[in-house]
Amino acid sequence: MSQSPETPEKVELSEAEWRARLDPMQYQVLREKATERAFTGALTQNHETGDYHCAGCGALLFLSGAKFDSGCGWPSFMLPADSKSVEEHEDTTYGMRRVEVTCARCGGHLGHVFPDGPAPTGLRYCINSASLTFIKQQK
């Protein structure tokens, strides 16, 4: 079965290959669904113009124009770069009901989405810096 042009090509690696590709924090977040401590991520206070990509597979996930300061301690976005770039899953860990956000291409854990963001979407994609790489827009 071939994939349609809109479907991202899946990236599937062994755990050994993921460990070789990612630094320890990236591995913990992307592959083991860990969360970095609030206000410690390198991209939390990034205000430059550019694109946020998956640290695991390089897929474009978020644009800087959708980033906002929510005060939560993690990079926050109003919406993904494309509706097909992320997937959402019910998460009932730790006795809570949340919506987990993963990379549609490699399945890496990114963070969670909450219904308390600004207009026009009303959403806050709360994303771990460790799950992202940032590519600054060239002038």
C-alpha positions as CSV (number, residue, x, y, z in Angstrom):
1,M,0.0,0.0,0.0
2,S,1.5,3.3,-1.0
3,Q,1.2,6.4,1.0
4,S,-0.6,9.5,-0.3
5,P,1.5,12.7,-0.7
6,E,-0.2,14.2,2.4
7,T,0.8,11.3,4.6
8,P,4.3,11.8,6.1
9,E,6.7,9.0,5.4
10,K,7.0,7.0,8.6
11,V,10.4,6.8,10.4
12,E,10.9,3.5,12.2
13,L,14.2,2.8,14.0
14,S,15.3,0.2,16.6
15,E,15.7,1.4,20.2
16,A,19.5,1.1,19.6
17,E,19.3,3.4,16.6
18,W,17.2,5.9,18.5
19,R,19.7,5.9,21.4
20,A,22.5,6.5,18.9
21,R,20.6,9.4,17.2
22,L,19.3,11.2,20.3
23,D,21.0,12.7,23.3
24,P,19.9,11.2,26.7
25,M,17.2,13.9,27.4
26,Q,15.8,13.7,23.8
27,Y,15.6,9.9,24.1
28,Q,13.8,10.1,27.5
29,V,11.3,12.6,26.2
30,L,10.7,11.4,22.6
31,R,10.9,7.6,23.2
32,E,10.0,7.2,26.9
33,K,7.5,10.0,27.2
34,A,9.4,11.9,29.9
35,T,8.9,15.6,30.6
36,E,11.8,18.0,31.0
37,R,11.6,20.3,34.1
38,A,9.6,23.5,33.6
39,F,11.6,26.6,32.6
40,T,14.8,24.5,31.8
41,G,14.3,23.9,28.0
42,A,16.5,25.7,25.6
43,L,13.6,26.8,23.4
44,T,11.2,28.0,26.1
45,Q,12.3,31.6,25.8
46,N,13.2,31.5,22.1
47,H,11.6,34.4,20.3
48,E,13.4,34.2,16.9
49,T,11.6,33.7,13.6
50,G,11.9,30.2,12.2
51,D,10.6,26.6,12.2
52,Y,10.4,24.0,14.9
53,H,11.2,20.5,13.8
54,C,11.1,17.1,15.5
55,A,14.4,16.3,17.1
56,G,13.9,12.7,16.3
57,C,13.1,12.7,12.6
58,G,13.3,16.3,11.4
59,A,9.6,16.7,10.5
60,L,8.3,20.3,10.5
61,L,6.0,20.5,13.5
62,F,5.4,24.2,14.5
63,L,6.1,27.7,13.1
64,S,7.4,30.6,15.2
65,G,4.3,32.7,14.3
66,A,2.2,30.2,16.3
67,K,4.4,30.3,19.4
68,F,3.3,32.3,22.4
69,D,4.4,32.8,26.0
70,S,1.9,30.9,28.2
71,G,4.0,31.2,31.3
72,C,3.8,27.4,31.8
73,G,7.6,26.7,31.5
74,W,7.6,24.9,28.1
75,P,7.4,26.2,24.6
76,S,3.7,26.8,23.7
77,F,2.0,27.0,20.3
78,M,-1.5,27.8,19.2
79,L,-1.5,25.2,16.4
80,P,0.9,22.8,14.5
81,A,2.5,23.8,11.2
82,D,0.1,21.3,9.5
83,S,-2.7,19.3,10.9
84,K,-1.0,16.1,9.6
85,S,2.3,16.8,11.3
86,V,1.2,15.8,14.8
87,E,-1.1,13.1,16.2
88,E,-3.2,13.3,19.4
89,H,-3.9,10.5,21.8
90,E,-5.8,10.2,25.1
91,D,-3.4,10.1,28.0
92,T,-4.7,8.9,31.4
93,T,-1.3,8.6,33.2
94,Y,-0.8,10.0,36.7
95,G,-4.6,9.9,37.3
96,M,-5.2,12.8,34.8
97,R,-7.1,13.0,31.6
98,R,-4.9,14.8,29.0
99,V,-4.3,14.7,25.3
100,E,-0.8,13.6,24.3
101,V,0.8,15.1,21.2
102,T,3.2,12.9,19.1
103,C,5.1,13.4,15.9
104,A,3.1,11.9,13.1
105,R,6.2,10.8,11.3
106,C,8.2,9.0,14.0
107,G,5.7,8.7,16.9
108,G,8.0,10.6,19.2
109,H,6.3,12.1,22.3
110,L,6.2,15.9,22.1
111,G,4.0,17.0,25.0
112,H,0.3,17.7,25.5
113,V,-2.4,20.0,24.1
114,F,-4.8,21.9,26.4
115,P,-7.9,23.9,25.7
116,D,-6.7,27.0,27.5
117,G,-4.8,28.8,24.7
118,P,-5.4,32.2,23.1
119,A,-7.7,33.0,20.2
120,P,-8.3,32.1,17.5
121,T,-7.7,28.4,18.3
122,G,-8.1,28.3,22.1
123,L,-5.4,25.6,22.2
124,R,-2.1,25.4,23.9
125,Y,0.3,22.9,22.5
126,C,2.7,22.5,25.5
127,I,5.8,21.0,24.0
128,N,9.1,19.8,25.4
129,S,12.2,21.7,24.1
130,A,14.1,18.4,24.1
131,S,11.7,17.1,21.4
132,L,12.4,20.0,19.1
133,T,15.1,21.5,17.0
134,F,14.8,25.1,15.8
135,I,15.9,26.3,12.4
136,K,16.2,30.1,12.3
137,Q,14.7,31.9,9.3
138,Q,17.4,33.3,7.0
139,K,17.1,37.0,6.3
